[in-house]
Amino acid sequence: QVQLVESGGGLVQAGGSLRLSCSASGSIFRFLLMRWFRQAPGKQREPVAGFDSGGSTNYADSVKGRFTISRDNAKNTVYLQMNSLKPEDTAVYYCNGFSTTTRVSYWGQGTQVTVSS
């Protein structure tokens, strides 16, 4: 069983930065495909950034050049560095871990990011 806990959200002015962290319990973290999603009020949850099975990163067009995903397997943690934040980045951000072996998807509880104009 894997538990994911996000942290690092908060209120920031437009143009500012935040770094989100997602800490995972369990020994299978290094085998999970880790991704960040977000959900704004009244909108569907959407992928923001993630790793593919080859370890390469991918990003939504709306965050390319501003957000960076990284992971530290020794710390069982994945990060999302968010720079040049915009009001439209306001959302609850969720960490997701997907096992390609068991096809099980794990979710964190989410962390609120609010960007003021």
C-alpha positions in Angstrom: 0.0 0.0 0.0 1.2 3.5 -0.8 0.2 6.7 0.8 1.0 10.1 -0.8 1.1 13.3 1.2 1.4 16.6 -0.6 2.8 19.8 1.0 4.0 23.2 0.0 0.8 24.8 -1.3 -0.2 28.3 -0.3 -1.0 31.8 -1.4 1.4 33.6 -3.7 1.3 36.7 -5.9 1.4 36.4 -9.6 5.0 36.0 -10.8 6.0 34.2 -7.6 7.2 30.7 -7.0 6.2 27.7 -5.0 7.6 24.2 -4.6 5.3 21.4 -3.9 6.4 18.1 -2.4 4.8 14.7 -2.4 6.2 12.2 0.1 5.3 8.6 -0.3 5.3 5.7 2.1 6.0 2.2 1.0 9.0 0.6 -0.7 7.6 0.6 -4.3 7.9 4.4 -4.8 10.8 4.0 -7.2 8.7 1.8 -9.4 5.8 4.2 -9.7 5.2 6.6 -12.5 4.8 9.9 -10.6 2.7 12.7 -11.9 1.1 16.0 -10.8 -2.5 16.9 -11.6 -4.5 19.9 -10.7 -8.2 20.8 -10.4 -9.5 24.3 -10.5 -13.0 25.1 -9.3 -15.7 24.0 -11.7 -13.1 22.2 -13.9 -12.0 18.7 -14.5 -8.8 17.4 -13.0 -6.0 17.8 -15.5 -2.4 16.5 -15.8 0.3 19.1 -15.2 3.6 17.2 -15.2 4.9 13.7 -15.0 7.4 11.1 -15.8 7.0 8.5 -18.5 8.2 4.9 -18.2 11.6 5.9 -19.7 12.1 8.5 -17.0 11.6 11.4 -19.3 9.4 14.3 -18.1 6.4 15.8 -19.8 4.4 18.9 -19.2 1.1 20.4 -20.1 1.5 23.2 -22.6 0.2 25.7 -20.2 3.1 25.1 -17.7 6.0 24.4 -20.0 9.0 26.5 -19.2 7.6 27.5 -15.9 7.1 24.2 -13.9 9.7 21.5 -13.3 9.0 18.0 -11.9 11.7 16.1 -10.2 12.0 13.1 -7.9 14.4 11.8 -5.2 13.9 8.1 -4.9 16.2 8.0 -1.8 13.7 10.3 -0.1 10.6 8.8 -1.7 9.6 12.3 -2.7 8.5 14.0 -5.9 8.6 17.7 -6.4 7.0 20.3 -8.5 8.8 23.6 -8.8 6.5 26.3 -10.0 7.8 29.6 -11.2 6.3 32.6 -12.8 2.9 31.6 -11.4 -0.2 33.0 -12.9 -3.7 33.4 -11.5 -4.9 30.7 -13.8 -2.6 28.3 -12.0 -4.9 28.5 -9.0 -6.1 25.0 -8.2 -5.8 22.1 -5.9 -2.7 20.1 -6.9 -2.7 16.4 -6.5 0.2 14.0 -6.5 -0.4 10.7 -8.4 1.6 7.5 -8.5 0.8 4.8 -11.0 2.0 1.2 -10.9 2.5 -0.2 -14.4 2.7 -3.7 -12.8 -0.5 -3.7 -10.8 -2.3 -0.9 -12.8 -3.1 0.7 -9.4 -3.2 4.5 -9.2 -2.5 6.2 -5.9 -3.6 9.7 -5.0 -2.7 12.2 -2.4 -5.2 14.4 -0.6 -4.2 17.6 -2.5 -2.7 20.9 -1.7 -4.2 24.3 -2.5 -2.3 26.7 -4.6 -3.8 30.2 -4.9 -2.2 32.8 -7.1 -3.4 36.4 -6.6 -3.2 39.0 -9.4 
